[in-house]
Amino acid sequence: MRPIQARISIGALAHNLRVARRHAGTARVFAVVKANAYGHGLSRARRAFAAADGFAVLTLEEAANLRLMGIEQPILLLEGFFAADEVASCAELDLWPVLHHAAQLDWLERSPPARPLSVFLKFDSGMHRLGFPLDTHRDVVPRVRQMPGVASVTLMTHFAQADEAAGTDWQLQPFLAQLADYRLPWSSANSAALLRYPDTCGDWVRPGIMLYGASPFAEVSAAALDLRPAMQLTSELISVRAIRVGEGVGYGQLFRAERDMRVGVVACGYADGYPRHAPTGTPVAVNGRHTRTLGRVSMDMLCVDLSEFPEAVPGSPVELWGETVPVDAVAAAARTTSYELLCALAARVPVEEID
Ligand SMILES: *Cc1c(COP(=O)(O)O)cnc(C)c1O
């Protein structure tokens, strides 16, 4: 069997939820499990996050799966219904839809569900992606509160720069100021806001990436935030060779040896979810020690520098990311984020679940 494998730790996921809860204070915690729980598997996330106050997903299908798995906590549908006919399903599954644009209000008015819904009414406080403009609140809030299909309203917004120096205040303060008079519960914090700005926690927080043991901040490691990596992607060397100074490695011969050296070939490529754009020098571990990738990542393989690894042979263990090589370090080298790498874990990679 091809030696590549992902190990997913239920204990690490559960630990990270406890870290989120510690930061959330009295706010309740939605475990954000969209995108197959950021690549970790919905059913695993359900078990690891059994202590969450709720779950947040993107689609009816994910929500229906959670209900089938026996989830009784609230389930937030992050973008609400995508069509009028989803309103009824939302009620049947007892979901909490986000309402973020006018058509959704029309659908809800025209076909009110038998059982009124708890809704999250989303305002755009600066992200300029989803949500009603803040200055329309006098039309939107009273209209939604009066709807027969609506049981309760929680106000919601989303931050564009919670992970950057600009922070959350420029969005949070207008959001709170304009909506304060309604005295409704509210939700704004993603992982970055939750970890750095306690005043964003409100009534419900929505951590995602931190639950999977990656840092939302470019300049702070997951370990410094007491987060444990939940996914370890490992493989083995399947070939070891000596190359001479000046010889190239892989497609395009992008890496050229500056001296005679040893090169290892790892059974992991972009078809496994490893980023093709990871350049020479991307961190990787062989036999538990750090080294670097060499040349272009191909579909099923990538090459690593074994110059300082005389003991390495075919079969030697390789960690692409996990305990030794933080996924954030790989992401930084490849100029992307841990979000993208974790979500991109390919279906062909066998997953082993560990405690
Ligand atoms: C994905 C998502 C989150 C979680 O964000 P992280 O940065 O992963 O913590 C929170 N809120 C909304 C609306 C989202 O879509």
Ligand as a Chemical Component Dictionary entry (heavy atoms), coordinates in Angstrom:
data_LIG
# 
_chem_comp.id                   LIG 
_chem_comp.type                 NON-POLYMER 
_chem_comp.pdbx_formal_charge   0 
_chem_comp.three_letter_code    LIG 
# 
loop_
_chem_comp_atom.comp_id 
_chem_comp_atom.atom_id 
_chem_comp_atom.alt_atom_id 
_chem_comp_atom.type_symbol 
_chem_comp_atom.charge 
_chem_comp_atom.model_Cartn_x 
_chem_comp_atom.model_Cartn_y 
_chem_comp_atom.model_Cartn_z 
_chem_comp_atom.pdbx_ordinal 
LIG C1 C1 C 0 -15.925 29.923 8.497  1  
LIG C2 C2 C 0 -16.599 30.930 9.355  2  
LIG C3 C3 C 0 -16.187 31.131 10.676 3  
LIG C4 C4 C 0 -14.963 30.448 11.274 4  
LIG O1 O1 O 0 -13.827 31.204 10.939 5  
LIG P1 P1 P 0 -12.354 30.790 11.466 6  
LIG O2 O2 O 0 -11.491 31.871 10.943 7  
LIG O3 O3 O 0 -12.054 29.472 10.830 8  
LIG O4 O4 O 0 -12.428 30.728 12.930 9  
LIG C5 C5 C 0 -16.909 32.014 11.457 10 
LIG N1 N1 N 0 -17.968 32.691 10.959 11 
LIG C6 C6 C 0 -18.379 32.538 9.677  12 
LIG C7 C7 C 0 -19.536 33.324 9.181  13 
LIG C8 C8 C 0 -17.706 31.669 8.837  14 
LIG O5 O5 O 0 -18.120 31.538 7.573  15 
# 
loop_
_chem_comp_bond.comp_id 
_chem_comp_bond.atom_id_1 
_chem_comp_bond.atom_id_2 
_chem_comp_bond.value_order 
_chem_comp_bond.pdbx_ordinal 
LIG C1 C2 SING 1  
LIG C2 C3 SING 2  
LIG C2 C8 DOUB 3  
LIG C3 C4 SING 4  
LIG C3 C5 DOUB 5  
LIG C4 O1 SING 6  
LIG O1 P1 SING 7  
LIG P1 O2 DOUB 8  
LIG P1 O3 SING 9  
LIG P1 O4 SING 10 
LIG C5 N1 SING 11 
LIG N1 C6 DOUB 12 
LIG C6 C7 SING 13 
LIG C6 C8 SING 14 
LIG C8 O5 SING 15 
# 
